[in-house]
């Protein structure tokens, strides 16, 4: 500040303006500080909510992992039962295949026996015809012998 009244007044006005500017800055800073505190409080509340939600999600994950382990054990047990059943079914299928093969073999044998029976039946019929012819000839010979005996 200067020595004259005008300089003092001008200096006072400048100081007053400077004070008002500083007050405005302080008010703005105070307002910004309140806004920042509100944001901080909101962020803290959101953080606490997120932490609580995170804990709940962790519990859900633990429960899901436990459930998964239980289901995995059940599936493995069921798989073992299914494997055992499959082994039995495979043995059964093998047995059925053996029976089918045996049936086919018996069917072929039966067909062979039928053919043999047909052949034997034909031979028996032929022999029956031969026997009938022999019987007829024997009867004729016997009649002729009787006739000859009567002549003699």
PyMOL commands that set and color helices and strands:
alter all, ss='L'
color gray80, all
select helices_A, chain A and resi 5-151
alter helices_A, ss='H'
color red, helices_A
deselect
rebuild
show_as cartoon
